Amino acid sequence: MNAWGLAVGLSVAAALFHAVAAVFQERMASDRRAKVARRLGTLRMLWRARWWWAVVLTGVASALHVAALHFGPLTVVQPLGALTLVLALSMSAVLAGRRVARSEWCGLGFTMAGLGVLLALSPVDTERDSLAPGEVLGVTLAAVGALAVLILVATRSRRLVPRSLLHAAAAGIAFGVASAFAQTVTIRMSRSGWEEVLTPAAAMVVVLAFGGLLLAQAAYRAGIGAPLATLTIVNPIVAAVIGLRLLGEHFQAGLAGAVLAGVGAMVAAGGIVLLARQRQALVVREKVLVSGGV
């Protein structure tokens, strides 16, 4: 199997573990929704043993993701993260004992078709580059600024769903930038050795990944559908911008390939939105039934 195939296989495995972690986090957030004050709920998770299982699952997924980044470009690895939503909603449906709706099948089809286009246009063999120290600093400052704005707006929002979506967008930015830095670290390690683990880029991978995990946990208080969809869309967009603008990555067939890749990305995003809307509708319906029963 070539490097491209390894990157795809490892990305799919990472998406599976991320999906299990997301379902685990959603169920914990749902259990604690009525027990913990909103502002302190996410921080108090740190003292719960069950929450650390989600951390372990995310850690395994992150390790697989980093391995995928070692073998493939961001424009291949990051879009496959959309499988996280597909797998998470499927597992959530199984755990809830319900059948997958027709709109969910349509969303699944659109998502897989869009990802197929992106994979078909991605270069199989390409020389990958790493971010320069100045670029790492610039991306870090831009990411921290964006995260600060989103978190500040989220803390001032009184409505649960908008606040959760803002947290999910922030988590997507954190994970996307962390992936770009992780790829930079793995490329440098293959060239210079293990001393690259002690660089600012490596430190930011840990900080952003753990921060993204906390932000995702906060986002899942509104359910797993819309927040995970937001995270799933924002994450690859951020990583793709870094890959295309700073790392010299590209799609096959030149400008036409880039246009087709954009169309594929929109199709996949449409599928993600369909999946999320169906999931959110189910959450609202469950709330209505529970309140009616009471």
C-alpha positions, 0 to 999 in steps of 0.5 A: 500500500502506498503512502496515499492509501495509508493516509486514507486508511488511517484517516478512516480509523481516526474518524471511527474513534472520534465518532465513538468519543463524540457519542460518549461526550454527548451522552455525558453532556446530556446526563449532566445537563440538569445537574451542573451549572452551565458555566462550570459544567465543562470544567467539572468534567475534568474530575469525572473518571467517565470523561477521561474515557472520552479523552482516551478515545480522542487520544487514540483517534488523534494518534491515528490522525497524526499518523495519517498526516505523516503519510498524506496531505491536509487536503486528503486527511482533513476532509475524511474527518466528515466521516466522524459525523456519519459514523457518530449519527449512525452509532447514536441511532443504533444506541437509541434503537431507531431506524435511520431516516430517509433524509439521513440516507440522503445526507450519507449519500451526499457526504460520501459522494462529495468526499469521493470527488475530493479524494479522486482529485487529490494528488497521490504522490506529492512532496509535502512541505512544513510551516516555517517558524514565522508561519507557525507564529502567524497562524497561532496568533490568528487562531488564538484571536479567532478563538478568543472572539468566538468564546467571548461571543459564546459566553455572552449568548443566553441561548443554548444552540447559538452558544453551542454552535460558536463553541463548535466553530471554535473547536473546529478552528482549534482542531484544524490548526492543530492538524496543520501543526501536527503535520509540520512536526511529523515532517520535521521529525522525519528530517531532523529527529525527535528534538522537533517534539520540543518545538513551539509547533509541537506544544501548540498541537497539545494545547489546541487539541486539548482546548478543542476537546473542551470546546467540543464538550461544551458544544455537545450540550445542544446535542450531537447533530448541529454542533458536530456538523459545524465542527466537521465543516470548519475543521477541514476548511481551516486545514485546507486554507493552511495547506493550500496557502502555506504548504503548497498543496494542490488538487489535480487538473489545475484550476478545473480540478480546484473548481470540481473540488470546491463543488465536491466540498459543497456537496459533502457539506450539504450532506453533513447539514442534512444529517445534522438537521435530521438529528436535531429534529429528533432531539427536539421531538424527544424533548417535546415527548419528555415534557409532554409526559411530565 
